[in-house]
Amino acid sequence: MLARTALCISVAIAPLGAQQTDSVAAPFSKYDWTWLNGNSRQKEAVLDGKYFTGEFRADITYVADFNHPRDHTLVGTSESGRTGEVQVQQLGIGGDFHAGNARGRFMTQFGMYSTMTPRNDASPGRGQWKLDDAYRYLSEAYGGYHWNAMHGINLDAGIFMSYVGLFSYYNFDNWAYQPSYVSSNTPWFFNGIRAQFFPAENLKIEPWLVNGWQSYGMFNEQPGVGMQVLYRPTSRVSLHSNSYYGADWLAIPDRKRVHTDNSVQVKYLDTADASGLSKAAFSLTVDAGCESGGGVSCTGGTDPKQSFVGFMLYNRTWLNHDKLAVTLGGGAMNNPGRYLVLVPPINGATALSGTPYFTANAGDPFKAWDATATVDMMPDQFTTFRVELNHRASSVPYFAGSGGISPPGGNVGAAGSAVDGFTPDLRTHETRLNIALLIKL
């Protein structure tokens, strides 16, 4: 139903709206945070002017799936959509506007993201004007205002990136291409209002009032609320906690969702200008949540249990003056009710249509785990060549097998509908090789 990721506040390049009085430091500006998972490693902006800082991103990928699905379709990933083909997964053009205390940001999303992102939001099924089409080519689009109070206060309204799940929406910023389920099955974006308070140089408190859990519109009549607390006590430690509460089932207003997402990142080695091992760091993320009401409960019993618990752990080492990096990691999740499991696109199924071939009934079990090995070659701060081996497994058939998940001759009838004589080839495991060229200017 949903999808991933997180975008931490970027402080390698001064954060938008962070200008302060001469006596007060901009937030998180004291140290270099380019080592963080989910944060850009760039130290300077290429297109930087008085009123606009431009940005260009390109993510081109080739995926070799060892299951060899005949329709070249991946299941359960929010980072790649097809196999055995060169694809433009994401191409973004935009940047940050800044004039006086006014601020704004927009980023386009062309390529596979422009169709993969909207299909994971069921909220356009309520009301008119095709919200999924209206926002299809925008990943970020907001305006805001900055106050020089404390260490800064920002107020933004529009579409902004989610922090839940640690990994960035943009793969250039991440330690791995395919994040584990905790990130891949939680929000990429929020549509609403956020306020950022910086009471200290190393602390951010950010409440949200949003339409819902990765939704362009509201599922019912209740907005979602949430908050992030981000704390970086030293140059080697980053801690954050995100929380969310909302009513996110279309036409089931009594069903409420709660979620907590918590990460710690630690850089435990840093050797300046080392030709061998130069840096090493790890990240640990633990998530938990549940739904209650509308025929389900958090703990089970009379009503079926509807909950989520998961973790992911990654370790990254940098070598050769940070021009080479190796990341090992993975994680697991347990999601009875499957309310955060990405709907397999069988016969064109979406989060709104669902599919009879993979149910999401109250209490339906789903457990999964994965492991990843990633090698990054980074000749400069703008380019990453990435090769990654990924293995994923689930407790029920979920991933595309050699027979694929498309009816012979292509999709038939309404999105996600049953097709006479057709059965998708779903497997309990998947191994694939991801090869990507990632550019950020």
Secondary structure by P-SEA (a helix, b strand, c coil): cccccccccccccccccccccccccccccccccccccccccccccccccccbbbbbbbbbbbbbbccccccccccccccccccccccccbbbbcbbbbcccccbbbbbbccccccccccccccccccccccccccccccccccccccccccbbbbbccbbbbcccccccccccccccccccccccccccccbbbbbbcccccbbbbbbbccccccccccccbbbbbbbbbbbccccccccccccccccccccccbbbbbbbbbcccccccccccccccccbbbbbbbbccccccccccccccccccccccbbbbbbbbcccccbbbbbcccccccccccccccccccccccccccccccccccccccccccbbbbbbbccccccbbbbbbbbbcccccccccccccccccccccccccccccccccccbbbbbbbbbbbcc
